[in-house]
Amino acid sequence: MSDSFTAMVIDTVDGKQQAAFRQLTLADLPDHDVLVEVAFSTVNYKDGLALSGKGRIARRTPMVGGIDLAGVVVESRSDKWVAGDKVVLNGWGLSETEWGGYSRYQRVKAEWLIALPPEFTLEQAMAIGTAGYTAALCVNALEDWGTIGVDDREVLVTGAAGGVGSVAVSLLANKGYKVTASTGRPETHDYLASLGASGFVERATLSEKGGPLQKERWAGAIDSVGSTTLANVLSQIVYGGAVAACGLAGGADLTATVLPHILRNVALLGIDSVMAPVAKRQRAWQTLGQHLNPVHLLALMRIEPMSALPKIAEDIVAGRIRGRVVVEIN
Ligand SMILES: NC(=O)c1ccc[n+]([C@@H]2O[C@H](COP(=O)([O-])OP(=O)(O)OC[C@H]3O[C@@H](n4cnc5c(N)ncnc54)[C@H](OP(=O)(O)O)[C@@H]3O)[C@@H](O)[C@H]2O)c1
């Protein structure tokens, strides 16, 4: 085991949060039950905010960034895990209140870990990451609501070329739903069609303010954009349908009316991945194992070294990343 290793650490400098590479030792890590050698992490939108300084994600500093990790257990004081187990961790406050995955070694609580799903390698698990696991939470929530797939009406995915969006398109298409992708990048249409999208909506048509009850169009929707886009999507859902809302890439505000909810019985289903209970997580990973086409997974991911983290962080916040970026830690 190496004496010192590289981590991406967020610190407070002159009142502002800044991220930089730093050498840590095992003695620096938190005193949690399980020591994991991290093989891969990833960059989600929230990681981009944390590393670029564009969002105050870390609630204390110094903070090791990275909301996800996948790796191998080195030591465990818990009887849940033994050395050699392959494990995955999504959320649970990593990079906010707890040290995260951008570190060759990390100590974490036993109950935050899940076993690597048998369908995936460690690298693939991080190609999915929080973004993909959240897409699966959204798909499950829409299916539980029960109105997608009852006729041939389409399911809309906003922010489609991003991480949540790409995995959502692939999962929904694989399950046999007709998927329409909303993107601001027409150059991604071929890519989205290869993941299973059969229709496209230009991002701008949803981001401009619209009426409270528009033409009923979508059986359901997965929204990672928020703001005016979410208000428009709610007003275009068919009677009884639902929107699984998980993101704010377009803004955290929501100026809308109650009309779709009280006149069309439309539901707004809030989706949180960070503190989701273990049973929901396991069901989401099962959905991914059964319905995420491995060819799609390969198409939507790319691998980068840890040294590329600052650039990827800037790119994801600027909406320039397509699909998912895996970060090789080890
Ligand atoms: N609730 C949760 O637990 C949870 C979990 C994961 C992620 N999230 C949230 O979900 C969102 C997406 O995360 P991600 O990791 O998929 O990020 P991402 O890869 O950056 O994808 C976001 C996508 O949103 C679109 N977009 C970007 N800026 C926009 C703008 N100003 N207006 C409209 N659309 C815009 C872009 O898609 P196009 O280029 O296709 O238009 C972009 O690719 C983020 O807000 C993230 O914080 C929440």
The ligand as a MOL file (V3000), in Angstrom:
LIG
                    3D

  0  0  0     0  0            999 V3000
M  V30 BEGIN CTAB
M  V30 COUNTS 48 52 0 0 0
M  V30 BEGIN ATOM
M  V30 1 N -31.8340 14.5190 -7.8240 0
M  V30 2 C -30.6900 13.8700 -7.8020 0
M  V30 3 O -30.4010 13.0960 -6.8860 0
M  V30 4 C -29.7550 14.0730 -8.9430 0
M  V30 5 C -28.8490 13.0690 -9.3180 0
M  V30 6 C -28.0570 13.2690 -10.4480 0
M  V30 7 C -28.1230 14.4660 -11.1510 0
M  V30 8 N -28.9760 15.4280 -10.7220 0 CHG=1
M  V30 9 C -29.1170 16.6870 -11.4450 0
M  V30 10 O -29.5420 16.4000 -12.7690 0
M  V30 11 C -29.0060 17.3500 -13.6730 0
M  V30 12 C -28.2580 16.6240 -14.7820 0
M  V30 13 O -27.1030 15.9940 -14.2400 0
M  V30 14 P -26.0430 15.3200 -15.2230 0
M  V30 15 O -24.9710 14.7390 -14.3820 0
M  V30 16 O -26.7780 14.4900 -16.2040 0 CHG=-1
M  V30 17 O -25.4800 16.6500 -15.9550 0
M  V30 18 P -25.0060 16.8210 -17.4660 0
M  V30 19 O -24.3270 15.5980 -17.9450 0
M  V30 20 O -24.2900 18.1110 -17.5170 0
M  V30 21 O -26.3740 16.9620 -18.2710 0
M  V30 22 C -27.1990 18.0900 -18.1680 0
M  V30 23 C -27.8120 18.3830 -19.5250 0
M  V30 24 O -28.7760 19.4170 -19.3700 0
M  V30 25 C -28.8190 20.2070 -20.5450 0
M  V30 26 N -28.5500 21.6020 -20.1570 0
M  V30 27 C -27.4010 22.1290 -19.6980 0
M  V30 28 N -27.5410 23.4430 -19.4380 0
M  V30 29 C -28.8200 23.7540 -19.7650 0
M  V30 30 C -29.5730 24.9480 -19.7340 0
M  V30 31 N -29.0370 26.1110 -19.3190 0
M  V30 32 N -30.8650 24.8990 -20.1220 0
M  V30 33 C -31.4220 23.7400 -20.5310 0
M  V30 34 N -30.7390 22.5800 -20.6050 0
M  V30 35 C -29.4650 22.5830 -20.2050 0
M  V30 36 C -27.7520 19.6640 -21.4770 0
M  V30 37 O -28.3890 18.7080 -22.3270 0
M  V30 38 P -28.5360 18.9290 -23.9160 0
M  V30 39 O -27.1970 19.3500 -24.3960 0
M  V30 40 O -28.9940 17.6130 -24.4200 0
M  V30 41 O -29.5680 20.0200 -24.0820 0
M  V30 42 C -26.8190 18.9310 -20.5540 0
M  V30 43 O -26.1180 17.9190 -21.2130 0
M  V30 44 C -28.1340 18.2820 -12.8310 0
M  V30 45 O -28.8840 19.4230 -12.4650 0
M  V30 46 C -27.8200 17.4470 -11.6110 0
M  V30 47 O -27.5120 18.2320 -10.4920 0
M  V30 48 C -29.7770 15.2430 -9.6360 0
M  V30 END ATOM
M  V30 BEGIN BOND
M  V30 1 1 1 2
M  V30 2 2 2 3
M  V30 3 1 2 4
M  V30 4 1 4 5
M  V30 5 2 4 48
M  V30 6 2 5 6
M  V30 7 1 6 7
M  V30 8 2 7 8
M  V30 9 1 8 9
M  V30 10 1 8 48
M  V30 11 1 9 10
M  V30 12 1 9 46
M  V30 13 1 10 11
M  V30 14 1 11 12
M  V30 15 1 11 44
M  V30 16 1 12 13
M  V30 17 1 13 14
M  V30 18 2 14 15
M  V30 19 1 14 16
M  V30 20 1 14 17
M  V30 21 1 17 18
M  V30 22 2 18 19
M  V30 23 1 18 20
M  V30 24 1 18 21
M  V30 25 1 21 22
M  V30 26 1 22 23
M  V30 27 1 23 24
M  V30 28 1 23 42
M  V30 29 1 24 25
M  V30 30 1 25 26
M  V30 31 1 25 36
M  V30 32 1 26 27
M  V30 33 1 26 35
M  V30 34 2 27 28
M  V30 35 1 28 29
M  V30 36 1 29 30
M  V30 37 2 29 35
M  V30 38 1 30 31
M  V30 39 2 30 32
M  V30 40 1 32 33
M  V30 41 2 33 34
M  V30 42 1 34 35
M  V30 43 1 36 37
M  V30 44 1 36 42
M  V30 45 1 37 38
M  V30 46 2 38 39
M  V30 47 1 38 40
M  V30 48 1 38 41
M  V30 49 1 42 43
M  V30 50 1 44 45
M  V30 51 1 44 46
M  V30 52 1 46 47
M  V30 END BOND
M  V30 END CTAB
M  END
